[in-house]
Amino acid sequence: MDIVNEILEREQKKAEKYKPITVEKHLELEFDIGTLLASDTNDLDTKALRSNKDEYLQALSRDNTQLLLNKIWELPTERLDEAIVVRLPAPKTVLPRSKPVPKPKPLTKWQEFAKAKGITKKKKDKLHWDEALQKWVPLYGFKKAAAEKEKNWVIEVPGNADPMTDMFEKKASEKSEKVAKNELQRLKNIARSRKVKIPRVGLPVTSDKASASQLNTAAIVAKASTASLGKFQDKLPKEKEARGKGIHELIPGKERKRKAPIPNSTVEKENNLNLLDRILNKRPKIDLDKAVNQHIHHEQVERSNEKKNFKPSKGKGKGKGNASNFSAKKPKAGKGQRNPGKTSQGRKRR
């Protein structure tokens, strides 16, 4: 009986170490199984938290974790590689990101071609058997270069080539050209993905294959190279001024725009105050000559109107001062002489 009691006590002590999987909560937890998140909205036991903080938080986290695991194992399970797994559902909680979602990288020229033709990438072995060296040689890396150097210790010169040609140097130059070509293609792919225009590969620009803007710039620079800086040179039909970066430096005598120095706070404040003073103290300009001419013209128009509206009074007496001496008839042509001092009251021509 003693042995049995010892075994029972031992098993009871082991069972006390492991708590039950059932946990009772006043309010049920909110779960998001997709992100393995459990939110506990129950109130904390302030007395237990103040008396023994570490043990209380450890017991609380253990109970919540147990509830989360119970919720996970309620999902359908399956066996995968001798292990029982559970497929988690889609997450419900939206987690914030410090940066935007990265965009997918654009395909290179070769990847687009392979996708259009249905070419799939096959996994290659890292090593291959070399019959000449009778050993396994890597497909890339410094060991591959060392193996090539060991295998190709002598290179035969072709019959149609110069017998004094250094075949090792020629092979090295061909390899460097391939490396440069690959690097150029890589840079082209980057520029194409970023939508940057790059010059076409071909012959360099010469005098007989120059663009229209280059010819226009050359003509203007040649015209401005005279003693008068092109002031008396005739313009070509449909000639346009050359525009672009660096043209002012090519034309002699052309004014260059200098960048103004960055003003400090005091200078900027003083400039702003001076600008306000000029705006507030600005007075309209008065053209005295124009004002006097308008006044004289106005007086002449008034006098002419008075003479047109004048009517002589009808009287019987005949004297020098009598109005009957004035004749209402128009003078006949050729009988009178024009008074040079008299100004004409006709229409003023502008």
Backbone torsions as a table, in degrees:
resi	resn	phi	psi	omega
1	MET	NA	-34.7	180.0
2	ASP	-62.4	-39.4	-179.7
3	ILE	-66.2	-40.1	179.8
4	VAL	-65.5	-42.0	178.7
5	ASN	-64.1	-38.2	178.3
6	GLU	-63.8	-40.4	-179.8
7	ILE	-66.3	-41.8	179.4
8	LEU	-65.2	-40.1	178.2
9	GLU	-65.9	-38.7	179.3
10	ARG	-64.8	-42.9	179.3
11	GLU	-67.5	-33.4	178.7
12	GLN	-68.1	-38.8	177.2
13	LYS	-65.5	-38.3	177.2
14	LYS	-65.8	-39.2	-179.7
15	ALA	-67.9	-29.2	178.8
16	GLU	-68.6	-26.8	178.6
17	LYS	-66.6	-34.9	-175.3
18	TYR	-102.5	122.8	179.8
19	LYS	-82.7	161.8	-179.6
20	PRO	-72.2	159.7	-178.5
21	ILE	-82.7	-10.2	178.1
22	THR	-88.7	127.1	180.0
23	VAL	-127.0	131.4	179.6
24	GLU	-101.1	130.7	178.5
25	LYS	-128.9	144.4	177.8
26	HIS	-64.9	-43.8	175.8
27	LEU	-117.7	137.1	179.5
28	GLU	-68.7	148.4	-179.8
29	LEU	-77.9	154.8	174.6
30	GLU	-96.9	124.4	-173.4
31	PHE	-112.6	145.1	167.0
32	ASP	-131.0	91.0	-172.1
33	ILE	-65.8	-28.8	-178.5
34	GLY	-61.7	-33.1	178.0
35	THR	-109.2	8.3	-179.0
36	LEU	54.6	50.6	-177.4
37	LEU	-115.9	133.5	174.8
38	ALA	-129.6	124.7	-177.7
39	SER	-109.6	121.0	-179.2
40	ASP	-102.4	117.0	-179.4
41	THR	-102.6	8.7	179.1
42	ASN	-74.2	153.9	178.6
43	ASP	-72.1	148.8	177.7
44	LEU	-83.3	149.5	175.0
45	ASP	-84.3	99.5	-174.2
46	THR	-64.4	-35.7	-179.3
47	LYS	-64.9	-48.7	179.1
48	ALA	-65.6	-33.9	180.0
49	LEU	-67.4	-37.3	179.9
50	ARG	-77.5	-35.3	-177.2
51	SER	-72.7	-49.1	-178.7
52	ASN	-142.3	91.3	-172.7
53	LYS	-67.1	-47.7	-173.5
54	ASP	-65.5	-46.9	-178.5
55	GLU	-65.4	-37.7	-179.3
56	TYR	-66.3	-45.8	179.4
57	LEU	-66.1	-35.8	178.4
58	GLN	-66.4	-42.6	178.9
59	ALA	-67.4	-37.8	179.0
60	LEU	-65.8	-43.4	179.3
61	SER	-67.0	-35.3	178.3
62	ARG	-64.7	-45.0	-178.8
63	ASP	-63.8	-43.8	-179.9
64	ASN	-66.0	-37.6	177.3
65	THR	-66.0	-38.4	177.6
66	GLN	-63.0	-40.4	177.7
67	LEU	-66.1	-37.7	178.3
68	LEU	-65.7	-41.7	178.3
69	LEU	-66.9	-37.6	176.6
70	ASN	-61.5	-38.8	179.3
71	LYS	-68.3	-34.4	-179.3
72	ILE	-68.6	-43.3	-176.1
73	TRP	-77.4	-1.3	170.8
74	GLU	-78.1	-15.8	178.9
75	LEU	-76.3	159.3	178.1
76	PRO	-66.5	138.4	-177.1
77	THR	-107.6	163.1	175.6
78	GLU	-151.2	159.0	-178.0
79	ARG	-100.5	131.9	-178.9
80	LEU	-140.6	113.6	-179.3
81	ASP	54.2	53.7	177.4
82	GLU	58.4	30.9	176.0
83	ALA	-138.8	142.5	178.9
84	ILE	-90.4	123.1	-176.4
85	VAL	-126.2	162.2	178.0
86	VAL	-126.8	131.4	177.3
87	ARG	-88.3	119.5	-177.2
88	LEU	-76.8	145.7	176.8
89	PRO	-75.0	177.9	178.8
90	ALA	-68.1	140.6	-179.3
91	PRO	-68.6	149.7	178.5
92	LYS	-102.0	-29.9	-176.6
93	THR	-82.3	130.8	178.6
94	VAL	-91.0	114.5	-179.2
95	LEU	-89.9	134.3	179.8
96	PRO	-73.2	152.6	178.6
97	ARG	-116.3	141.7	176.2
98	SER	-77.4	-24.0	-179.4
99	LYS	-131.9	156.6	179.9
100	PRO	-66.6	161.3	-179.9
101	VAL	-64.8	128.7	-178.5
102	PRO	-64.6	138.3	178.7
103	LYS	-77.9	148.5	178.1
104	PRO	-65.9	142.2	-178.8
105	LYS	-68.3	137.3	178.2
106	PRO	-69.1	149.6	-178.8
107	LEU	-71.4	145.9	174.5
108	THR	-77.3	175.3	-178.7
109	LYS	-63.6	-41.1	179.4
110	TRP	-69.0	-39.5	179.1
111	GLN	-64.2	-38.8	175.9
112	GLU	-64.4	-41.4	178.9
113	PHE	-65.1	-43.0	-179.9
114	ALA	-66.1	-36.0	178.6
115	LYS	-68.7	-38.5	179.3
116	ALA	-69.0	-34.9	-178.3
117	LYS	-90.9	-6.2	180.0
118	GLY	76.3	28.7	179.9
119	ILE	-85.1	125.4	179.1
120	THR	-104.9	147.0	-178.7
121	LYS	-83.6	125.0	179.9
122	LYS	-99.8	140.9	179.3
123	LYS	-75.2	127.1	-178.8
124	LYS	-104.5	155.3	175.6
125	ASP	-75.1	150.1	-179.8
126	LYS	-78.4	-21.0	-178.4
127	LEU	-123.1	151.2	172.7
128	HIS	-141.5	154.4	-176.3
129	TRP	-85.2	124.8	178.3
130	ASP	-98.2	119.7	-178.3
131	GLU	-70.0	-34.7	-178.2
132	ALA	-70.0	-42.0	-179.0
133	LEU	-89.9	-14.8	-179.7
134	GLN	57.2	48.1	175.8
135	LYS	-160.4	168.1	178.8
136	TRP	-81.6	129.1	-176.2
137	VAL	-121.9	134.7	177.4
138	PRO	-68.8	155.3	-178.2
139	LEU	-79.7	-16.4	-179.4
140	TYR	-154.5	166.8	178.9
141	GLY	104.1	-179.2	-176.3
142	PHE	-70.4	-27.7	177.9
143	LYS	-69.4	-32.6	175.7
144	LYS	-64.6	-43.0	178.6
145	ALA	-65.1	-38.9	178.7
146	ALA	-66.0	-38.4	178.4
147	ALA	-67.4	-39.1	176.9
148	GLU	-63.9	-39.9	178.9
149	LYS	-66.8	-35.7	178.5
150	GLU	-71.4	-36.7	-177.7
151	LYS	-77.7	-43.3	-177.5
152	ASN	-98.2	59.5	178.3
153	TRP	-76.7	-15.4	176.0
154	VAL	-139.8	137.6	-178.8
155	ILE	-124.3	130.3	-179.3
156	GLU	-77.8	136.4	177.9
157	VAL	-85.2	129.0	179.0
158	PRO	-63.2	157.0	-177.3
159	GLY	-70.0	-29.6	-178.8
160	ASN	-89.1	5.4	-179.9
161	ALA	-102.8	167.4	178.2
162	ASP	-68.9	128.3	-177.6
163	PRO	-64.5	-18.8	-179.8
164	MET	-91.5	7.4	-179.2
165	THR	-72.5	134.8	176.9
166	ASP	-85.3	103.8	-175.9
167	MET	-69.3	-30.5	177.8
168	PHE	-66.7	-42.1	178.2
169	GLU	-66.6	-38.9	178.6
170	LYS	-64.5	-40.8	179.0
171	LYS	-66.8	-38.0	178.5
172	ALA	-66.7	-39.1	179.1
173	SER	-67.2	-38.5	176.8
174	GLU	-63.6	-38.4	178.7
175	LYS	-66.9	-41.4	178.9
176	SER	-65.5	-34.4	176.2
177	GLU	-65.5	-40.2	177.3
178	LYS	-64.5	-39.9	178.4
179	VAL	-64.2	-42.6	179.2
180	ALA	-65.5	-38.2	178.8
181	LYS	-64.4	-41.7	178.0
182	ASN	-64.7	-40.7	178.9
183	GLU	-65.7	-40.5	177.1
184	LEU	-62.7	-40.4	178.8
185	GLN	-66.3	-36.1	178.0
186	ARG	-65.0	-43.7	178.4
187	LEU	-65.9	-35.3	176.6
188	LYS	-64.0	-40.5	178.2
189	ASN	-63.3	-39.9	178.6
190	ILE	-65.8	-43.9	179.9
191	ALA	-65.5	-37.9	179.4
192	ARG	-67.9	-36.8	178.2
193	SER	-68.7	-31.3	178.7
194	ARG	-93.5	4.7	177.2
195	LYS	58.9	48.7	177.7
196	VAL	-106.2	129.8	-179.9
197	LYS	-76.6	132.2	179.2
198	ILE	-123.5	150.5	179.7
199	PRO	-67.6	148.7	179.2
200	ARG	-71.9	146.8	178.8
201	VAL	-81.4	128.6	179.8
202	GLY	175.8	-152.9	-179.2
203	LEU	-71.7	147.9	177.3
204	PRO	-66.8	156.3	-178.4
205	VAL	-73.0	121.6	178.6
206	THR	-115.4	-177.2	-177.0
207	SER	-66.9	-33.0	-179.6
208	ASP	-87.7	-7.0	178.4
209	LYS	-129.4	37.5	179.6
210	ALA	-86.0	157.6	179.2
211	SER	-79.4	170.4	-177.8
212	ALA	-66.4	-39.5	179.3
213	SER	-65.9	-37.6	178.4
214	GLN	-67.3	-40.1	177.7
215	LEU	-65.7	-39.4	178.3
216	ASN	-63.6	-42.6	178.1
217	THR	-63.2	-42.7	179.9
218	ALA	-63.7	-40.0	179.8
219	ALA	-65.7	-41.1	-179.2
220	ILE	-69.4	-38.5	177.7
221	VAL	-65.3	-40.3	177.9
222	ALA	-66.2	-37.4	179.3
223	LYS	-67.2	-37.0	-178.7
224	ALA	-81.1	1.3	-179.1
225	SER	-90.1	6.7	177.9
226	THR	-81.2	176.7	-178.8
227	ALA	-67.0	-31.9	-180.0
228	SER	-91.5	10.8	-178.9
229	LEU	57.5	35.6	175.6
230	GLY	77.9	15.2	-177.1
231	LYS	-70.4	-38.1	-176.4
232	PHE	-101.9	14.1	178.8
233	GLN	-85.7	137.1	178.9
234	ASP	-74.2	146.0	178.5
235	LYS	-85.3	144.7	176.4
236	LEU	-76.2	157.1	177.0
237	PRO	-64.8	134.5	-179.5
238	LYS	60.0	33.9	178.7
239	GLU	-81.6	136.9	178.5
240	LYS	-117.1	152.6	178.4
241	GLU	-73.4	139.5	180.0
242	ALA	-74.2	131.1	178.8
243	ARG	-126.0	148.4	178.6
244	GLY	147.3	172.8	-177.6
245	LYS	-77.8	129.0	176.1
246	GLY	89.9	1.7	-179.2
247	ILE	-74.8	-37.2	179.8
248	HIS	-61.8	-31.8	179.0
249	GLU	-72.6	-23.4	-179.1
250	LEU	-83.0	-31.2	-176.5
251	ILE	-84.1	122.9	-179.8
252	PRO	-72.8	141.5	177.8
253	GLY	79.5	1.6	-179.3
254	LYS	-79.1	138.2	-179.5
255	GLU	-71.7	131.5	177.8
256	ARG	-99.1	137.8	176.5
257	LYS	-82.3	119.5	178.6
258	ARG	-94.2	140.9	179.1
259	LYS	-75.6	128.0	178.8
260	ALA	-70.5	143.1	178.5
261	PRO	-66.4	152.4	-179.6
262	ILE	-72.3	118.0	-178.0
263	PRO	-74.6	152.8	174.6
264	ASN	-85.0	-176.0	-173.7
265	SER	-66.9	-38.4	-178.0
266	THR	-69.4	-43.3	179.8
267	VAL	-65.5	-40.7	179.4
268	GLU	-65.3	-39.4	178.2
269	LYS	-64.6	-41.8	179.6
270	GLU	-65.4	-40.1	178.1
271	ASN	-64.2	-39.9	178.8
272	ASN	-66.0	-40.2	178.8
273	LEU	-66.4	-39.5	178.0
274	ASN	-65.1	-38.1	177.8
275	LEU	-64.4	-41.0	177.8
276	LEU	-65.3	-39.5	178.4
277	ASP	-63.4	-41.3	179.7
278	ARG	-65.0	-36.1	-179.9
279	ILE	-71.1	-43.7	-176.5
280	LEU	-74.1	-32.8	-178.0
281	ASN	-93.2	10.7	-177.8
282	LYS	-75.3	130.4	179.5
283	ARG	-116.7	149.4	179.6
284	PRO	-70.4	142.2	178.7
285	LYS	-80.5	133.4	-179.1
286	ILE	-110.6	123.8	177.0
287	ASP	-90.2	103.5	-175.4
288	LEU	-66.1	-42.1	-178.8
289	ASP	-61.0	-42.7	-179.9
290	LYS	-66.7	-38.3	179.8
291	ALA	-66.4	-42.3	179.5
292	VAL	-64.3	-43.0	179.3
293	ASN	-62.7	-40.0	177.4
294	GLN	-65.1	-37.8	179.1
295	HIS	-66.3	-43.4	179.2
296	ILE	-63.6	-43.6	180.0
297	HIS	-62.9	-38.5	179.6
298	HIS	-64.4	-42.0	178.5
299	GLU	-64.7	-41.4	179.7
300	GLN	-64.1	-39.8	177.7
301	VAL	-63.9	-39.7	179.2
302	GLU	-64.8	-41.5	179.9
303	ARG	-65.1	-42.3	-179.9
304	SER	-64.3	-37.6	177.8
305	ASN	-66.6	-37.0	178.0
306	GLU	-65.0	-41.3	-179.6
307	LYS	-68.4	-36.2	178.3
308	LYS	-66.6	-37.5	-177.5
309	ASN	-84.8	-1.1	-177.9
310	PHE	-77.0	132.4	178.4
311	LYS	-126.2	123.5	-179.8
312	PRO	-72.2	142.8	179.3
313	SER	-79.1	142.5	-179.3
314	LYS	-82.5	117.1	179.6
315	GLY	-130.8	159.3	-179.8
316	LYS	-86.4	-33.9	-175.6
317	GLY	-71.2	153.8	177.9
318	LYS	-120.1	103.4	179.2
319	GLY	-143.4	180.0	-178.7
320	LYS	-68.3	-37.7	-176.8
321	GLY	-92.9	3.9	-178.3
322	ASN	-77.3	144.4	-179.5
323	ALA	-71.8	-14.7	-179.5
324	SER	-72.6	-14.8	178.0
325	ASN	-69.6	-20.2	-179.3
326	PHE	-77.0	135.2	-179.8
327	SER	-99.2	132.5	-179.9
328	ALA	-84.1	-7.0	-178.9
329	LYS	-78.8	152.6	176.9
330	LYS	-78.6	141.3	178.3
331	PRO	-66.7	144.5	179.1
332	LYS	-76.4	152.8	-176.2
333	ALA	-73.1	139.5	174.5
334	GLY	87.7	-3.0	-177.5
335	LYS	-101.2	-20.5	-178.9
336	GLY	-112.2	162.8	177.5
337	GLN	-109.8	138.1	-178.6
338	ARG	-76.1	133.2	178.1
339	ASN	-79.2	116.7	-177.5
340	PRO	-67.5	-22.5	-178.5
341	GLY	-84.0	-10.5	-177.3
342	LYS	-87.8	131.5	179.4
343	THR	-87.9	141.9	180.0
344	SER	-76.4	142.2	-179.8
345	GLN	-102.1	25.0	-179.6
346	GLY	-77.9	-166.9	-179.3
347	ARG	-72.0	130.4	-179.6
348	LYS	-81.6	126.5	179.5
349	ARG	-90.1	135.5	-178.3
350	ARG	-98.5	NA	NA
